[in-house]
Amino acid sequence: MTFERTYKVKNNNELVIKLPDSFRSSKRVRVIVEVIDEERKSKIDYLKRAVEDPLFLSDIQEVEDDFQYSDKETL
């Protein structure tokens, strides 16, 4: 079972993690602390918004149409 969430670190440099009820029976969990690259995060946010962008979606469709036959070719 995996639980992933992003937290803001408080001024005292402590982090308290409240686990979901589904972890209640667990005796051990693995915690990995990773610094978030804010630049990378903003790029990911742009990508998430792109799935709702009509121009982006039409570009993707055009590429799919261009390669529809070549994808079926065997090497």
C-alpha positions as CSV (number, residue, x, y, z in Angstrom):
1,M,0.0,0.0,0.0
2,T,1.4,3.4,-0.9
3,F,0.5,6.8,0.4
4,E,2.0,9.9,-1.1
5,R,1.5,13.5,-0.1
6,T,3.5,16.7,-0.3
7,Y,3.9,18.7,2.9
8,K,5.3,22.1,3.6
9,V,8.1,22.1,6.2
10,K,7.4,24.4,9.1
11,N,9.9,26.9,10.6
12,N,11.0,24.5,13.3
13,N,12.1,22.0,10.6
14,E,9.7,19.3,12.0
15,L,7.2,17.4,10.0
16,V,4.2,15.5,11.5
17,I,2.6,13.0,9.1
18,K,-1.0,11.8,9.8
19,L,-1.5,8.5,8.1
20,P,-4.8,7.4,6.6
21,D,-6.9,4.9,8.6
22,S,-6.0,2.2,6.1
23,F,-2.5,2.1,7.7
24,R,-3.9,1.5,11.2
25,S,-2.9,-2.2,11.2
26,S,0.6,-1.5,9.8
27,K,3.5,-1.9,12.3
28,R,6.2,-0.5,10.0
29,V,6.2,2.1,7.2
30,R,9.0,3.5,5.0
31,V,9.4,7.2,4.9
32,I,11.4,8.9,2.2
33,V,12.1,12.6,2.4
34,E,12.8,14.3,-0.9
35,V,13.4,18.0,-1.6
36,I,11.0,19.2,-4.2
37,D,12.5,21.1,-7.1
38,E,10.1,24.0,-7.5
39,E,11.1,24.5,-11.1
40,R,10.3,20.8,-11.9
41,K,7.1,21.1,-10.0
42,S,6.0,24.1,-12.1
43,K,6.7,22.1,-15.3
44,I,4.6,19.2,-14.0
45,D,1.8,21.6,-13.2
46,Y,2.0,22.9,-16.8
47,L,1.8,19.4,-18.1
48,K,-1.2,18.6,-16.0
49,R,-3.0,21.7,-17.4
50,A,-2.1,20.7,-20.9
51,V,-4.5,17.8,-20.9
52,E,-7.4,20.3,-20.9
53,D,-5.9,22.6,-23.6
54,P,-7.7,22.1,-26.9
55,L,-4.8,23.3,-29.0
56,F,-2.4,20.9,-27.3
57,L,-4.9,18.0,-27.7
58,S,-5.4,18.8,-31.4
59,D,-1.6,18.7,-31.8
60,I,-1.4,15.3,-30.1
61,Q,-4.2,14.0,-32.3
62,E,-2.4,15.3,-35.5
63,V,0.8,13.4,-34.5
64,E,-1.2,10.3,-33.8
65,D,-2.9,10.5,-37.2
66,D,0.5,11.0,-38.9
67,F,1.9,7.9,-37.3
68,Q,-1.1,5.6,-37.4
69,Y,0.2,3.5,-40.2
70,S,3.9,3.5,-39.3
71,D,3.1,2.3,-35.8
72,K,1.7,-0.9,-37.3
73,E,4.8,-1.6,-39.4
74,T,7.1,-4.3,-38.2
75,L,10.8,-4.0,-38.2
